[in-house]
Amino acid sequence: MNSLDVERLRSHFDFPRTGRVVTNNAATTQPPRELAELYRGLLPWYENVHRGQSAASRYTTELFELAHDTIAGWLNAPGRRSIVTCRNTTEAINAVMYSLLTEFRDGDNVVTTMLEHNSNFVPWYAMCREILPRFGRRVEYRLARFDPVTGQLDLAHLASLVDERTKLICCTGASNFLGTKPDLAAVRRIALGSGYPQPNGERRSLTLVDGAQWVPTTAVDVQALGVDYLAFSFHKMMAPFGVGVLCAREDILRTTLPFLYGGDMVAEGGVTAERVTWNDLPWKYAAGTPNILGVIVSAQALRLFVDLVAPGPEQYFGTGRSLPRAAIERAMDVAGRHTRELTERALHGVREIGDLDLYGPSSAADRAPLIAFTVRGRDAAEIAEELDARGIESRAGCHCATLAHRALGLDPPASCRLSFAVYNTAGEVDRATAALRSIVSRRFSPVAPGR
């Protein structure tokens, strides 16, 4: 069983030299410097993909397509035809909504949950309340509740909302507020039993998983899970901003409509005044010039993650060799054990602080590596600002999980959150909890006369 050499890992990042305690990783993680250097290394062959006969274009296209293979392998997807790259998780979920838009029939419904990030609720709200009504179609969204004490999704309530008119069930893989990791296999079983008649003849609901907080902390196997759609972003996986992924079943991508229309998503020469033919998968969903270098670097970030977290005899970063499933699972196991230990340490530290309310599952084993809390009588943003003054980077607000905050009766709908990544240390967790203890125990000073 491998153990993580955190100091060795941290030597590959620039942020430790600044003294930053980076504990806002659920929002975004830090990139190793090798990825910035890789960007620069690609510049001599900078060229567009699928649009030229030059050696530079062929080389860049090869790297770009290889990146899709790497991402597919990371998720144990059947192949690159299941991998659509986009800007972020939000765009990936919107791509699902727009690709299914014309398939929703009058009287259908979509079920999502009160645990969701706004990006996995607002598109369905907009579809049901703003878009489809303009076409005379009535489609309902339904919201499954969660247990306010444990933070766990109420699967019985979810099941009661699903019927033969439920086209799609949307569920987070891990809440970015409560940390809750719903039982996705159970959600899938509920979807399989709905009886909804899909266009391909199947009688079941489709499933969409928002994996923004889940994929960075779990060895995901989409074939074993049987998920229809999975969305996530690389900027939460130690890669730079600007690349998201929609992993979907190939047969669904083949038959549904694209999200964006234009160049490259059209078959070569496949445009006449009377008919347009779509490109092969996954390029059917890749209109326009994509974030080419970003996709290449993001896929290499996965290879670098394996090399840094669970180094073995083979080096994968900077190569095109296949990433063995065993190496991926080993690296994710090492990272998962480390971040669970940090989260458990943080939970223990904050439970000792009076006037502090902690939200979500009681055990680190049941949550993503984050903790969210409020301090009675104190504004969450004020707490975050005081933590920052002590060098601790947190986040205050609704974390785009507004429904869950409101379900807990938080007014305003806000909390403070600390979230951990593989490069955090036990000392940083102790420093954060000590700072929080000092802030909470501090009494308000009287206002001086004349001030």
N, C-alpha and C positions, 0 to 999 in steps of 0.2 A: 504494500500500500504506500503510494507516494505521499510525501509531505511537502508542503509549499515553502520554498525559500523566498520569503516576502522581500527581504532586503535585496536579494539578487534581482527579483522582479522589478522592484522600485528603481533600480539603477538604470532601467531602460526608459524612464520617464523624466521629463524636465520639471514637473510641478513640485517634487519634494524639495528642490533647491530654493524655492520661494518661501518655504515654511508653511504652505497652505495645508490645512487639514480638510481634504476633499471628502465631505460626507453629504453630498447632494448628487449621488451617482444614479438615483432613479430618474433624474432629469437628463443627465448626460454624463458619460464617463470620459476619462482622459486618454488621449492616444499616445502610444509609445513613439519615440522619436524615429524609429525605423520606418514608420509609415510616412512621415513627412519626407524622409530621405528617398523613399520609394517614389513618391510623387515627382521629385526632382529627377530621379533616374529615368522616368518615363518621357521626359521632355524632348530628348533628341529624336524620338520617334512619334512625336505628337501628331496625330491625324485622326480623322473621323473613321467610324466603323461602317461596314456594309455599303460603302459609297465610293470605292476607288480601286484601281488596279495597281497602285504603287506598293512598293515593299513596306512602306510605313503603315499604310492603311491595312494591308494584309496582316502585319505583325500586331497592330493594335486590335484588330478584329479577333485575332486568335486569342490574345490575352483577355479580351472582354468576354468572349464565349466560354473560355476556360473558367472565368470567374463564376459564371452561372453553374458550371459543373461542380465547382467547389462548394457553392452554397447548397446545391441539391444534395451533395454528399453529406454536408453538415447536418441536414435535416432528415437524412435517409429518404429523400424523395426519389421517385423512379428515375428522374433525369432532368436536364435543363428545361425541357418543355413545360415543366410545372412551375418554373421560377420566373416571375415577373418582377423586374426591378423598377422602382419609382423613387420619389423623394423622401418618403417617410411612412410611418404606420398609418397616419391619417389619410394620406393619399391612397394607400393600399385598400383601406376599408371603403373609402369613397369609390374606388374602382369596382369593388364588389357590388355596392349599391347601384351604381349606374349600369353595370353589366347585366344585373338582374331586373332592372327597372321595368322593362316591357313584359317581363314574365309574371309580374304580380297581377292577380286577377281581382276583380271587385269582390270584396268580402274576405280576402286573405288577411293574414296577420304575420307579424314578425315579433319574436320574443327576444328580449334582451334583459339585463339585470341592473339592479340598483348599485352594483359594485363597479360599473363600467366607468372608464375614462370617457370624457365627453365625446371623444372621437368615435366611440362605439355606441353612442346613443344619439347624438345630434344628427348624424346623417339619416338615421331611421326616422327620427322626429320630422326632419325636413321632407323626407320622401312621403311620409304619411300625411303630414299637415300642410305642406307647401307645394310639393311637386305633383303627385298623383291626383289630388283633387282638381287640378286644372285640366286634367284629362277625363274627369268624370268618374274616377275610380276611388272607391273607399277601401283603404287598407289601414289596419289598426296596428299600433305597436303596444306591446304588453311588457310590463316590468316585473321581474321576479325579485322578491325581497331577500334580505339576509338577516341572520340573527344579530341583533345589536350588541349582544354580550360577547359572543365568540367571533363575530365577523364572518361566519361560514355561510355560504350560499344556501338558501332554503330550497333543496332539491324537490321536496314534495310540492312546494308552491310553484316552482318552475314547471313541474310535470302537469299541474292542474291548469296551467295557462296554455299548454300545447294541445292542439287538436288537429283534426283533419284539414284545417285551413291554414296551418302554420307552415309557411314556405321555408323559413329560415330561423335558426336559433343562434344568437350572438352571445358570446361569453368571454370574459377575460381569462387568461391563463394565470394571472397573478395581479391582484389589485395594487395600484400604485399609491394607495392611501392606507388601507387596512393590511396589506400584504397577503391577504387571503389567496390561497391557491385552490380554486374549485376542483371538484372531482370531474375532470373532463370526460373520462370514460363513462361516467353515469349520465352526463349531459348527452353524450353521443347515443347512449341506449334509449334515452327519452326521445331523441330525434328520430331514431330508427323506427320507433313504434307509433309515430304520428299518423301514418297513412296518407300524408299529403301526396297527391299525384303530380310528380315532377314531369317536365316535358319529355324526358328520356324514358318514361315508363316506370321509373322507380316510385315507390309509394313510401315516402319518408320526408322528413325535413332536412334541409341542408344545415351544416354547422360552420360557423365562423368563429375563430379564436383570435382575440387580440393578444399577441404574444410579446408585446413591447417589454414587459417586465419578466416574462416567463422564459423566453428563449435565451436571454443572456445568462440564466442561472441553472439551466436544465439541459440534459442531453435529450433533445427532442427527436422522436421517431414518428414522422407523420403517417407512415404506412401502418405502424402498429396502432396508432391512435385512431386512424380512420377519419381524420379531420378533412373537411372539404376545402376550407380556406384557413390559412394562417398568415397573419400580418405581423411584421416587426420592423425595427429600425436598427441600423448599424451604429448609430451614434451612442447607443447604450451598450455597445459591445467593444469599446476601446478603439473604435474607428472614427474617422472624421465625420462631420455633418453631411447630410444631403443624400443619403441612400437608404431607401426602405425596400422591403421585399413583400410580395404577395406570393405565397406558395399555395397552389391550388391543384385539384385533380385535373389531369390532362383532358379527360373527356368533357369536363365542365368548361374549361377554357376554350376548347375546340368549338363548342356549340353556342356559348353565350356571346353577346355583343361586346366589342371593345369599349374601353372607357374614353380614349382619345383617338382622334382620326387625323390622318395626314401622312407625312413621309415615313418610310421604312416599315410601317405597319401594313403596307400594301405590297402584294406580290410583285416581283420585278416584271414591269411591262403590263401589270394587271389592271390598268385603268383604261376604260373606253367611255364614251359619252353615255353609254347605256348600262355599263356594268363595271363594278369594282371588285377585285378579288383580294382577299386578305392574305397576308404573309403567313408563313409557317409559324408555329409556336416556338418560343414564346414571343417572337418579334411582332406578332399580331397585336400585342398589348404594349408596344414600345414606339408610339408615334413620336416623330421628331428626333433630334439629336439628344441622346441620353447623357447622364453624368458618367461619361466613359471612364475617366481616370478614377472617379470616386468608386465606381463599381469594382474596378480592378483592385484598388487599394483595400476596399472593404473585404473582399474575398481573401486577400492576402493577410488581413488582420486575423482571420480565423486560423490560418496556418501559423501565424506568429504566436497566437494565443496558446496553441498546443506546445510550441517550442519553449515558451517562457514558463508556462504553468506546470507542465508535466514533460520535461525534456526526456527524449529517448535516444536511441542510436541514430535514428533518421532525423534530418532537419527538413522541415516542410516549407518554411517561409522563403519566398523568392523562387519557388519551383512550381512545376505543374504536376508533380507526382500525386497520385491518389492518396487522400488522407484516410487511413484505415479507420473503420468504425471503432475499433478498440482504443485507438489513440484519442479519438474525440471523447469517448465516454470516460476514459481515464482522466483527461484534462478537466472535464466538467465535474467529475467526482471530487478531484482535488480542490477545485475552485469552490464547489458547493459546500464541502466540509469546512473550508476556511471561512466563508462568509456566514455560514450558520453559527459557527463559534463566535464570530464578531457580533452577530445579531443577538445571540443568547446573552453575551456579556453586556450588551447595551440594555437589553430588557431587564436584566438583574440590576444594573446601575440605576435606571430611571425609576424602577419600582420602589426604591428606597427614598425617593423624593416626595415629600408631602405636597398637597395641593396640585398634584399633577395627575391628569387622566390619560391613560394609555389606551389605544384602540387596536382592535384586531385580535388574532389568535394569540393564546398565551405562550405557545412554544415556538421557538425559531424554526423547528422542523416543519411547521405548518404554514410558514409565511415566507414571502420574498424577503431579501436582506434589507429590511427597512423598519423603522419604527415611527409612528406618528402619534402626537400627543397634544394636549392643550394644558395650559396652566390656569387654574381658576382665578378669575378677576384680572387676567392679563391678556393683552392682545397678542395673537400669534406672530404678527409681523414684528412687534416690539421684541419678542423673545428671540426671533431670528437675527434681528439687528444687533442685539446684545451678544449673541453667540458669535456673530461675525467680528464684533469688536474684540473678542477674545481669540480670534483666529480660526473659528469653527464655521465651516460653510454648511448651512442647512437650507431649508426652504420653508416658507410660510405661505399659506393661502389655501385654496381648495384643491390644488394639485390637479385641476381639471377633472376631479372626481366629485363634482358638485352634488349629484344625486345622493351619494353615500353620506356626505356631510349633512345634508338636509334631513336624511332619514334618521340620523342620530340626534337631530334637534339642535345642531350647532348653529348659533346665530351671533355673528356672521358665520357663513359656512367656510370655516378656515381652521387649520391646524398647523403645527410645526412638524417637520419631518427630517430625520437623519437617515441616510441610506448609504449602504456600504458596497464596496467592490473588492475585487481580489487583491488589489494593491494596498488596501487599508491594513493598519496594524492594531493589535490589542491596545497598544499605548495611545493611539489616536482615539479609540473608543473611550478609554478611561479619561482622556483629556476632555472629550466632548461631554461626557456625563458629569465630570467634576465642574466644568464650566456651567452646565445647566443647573446643577445643584446650587452653585453660588448665585446665579441669577434669580432662581426661585426663592431662595432664602433671604435675598436682599429686601429690605423694607424701603418703601417709598420715602424719600427725604422731603421734609416740609419745604414749601416754596418760600424763598427769601422775600422779605418785604420789598415792595417796589419793583419786583421782577415781573 
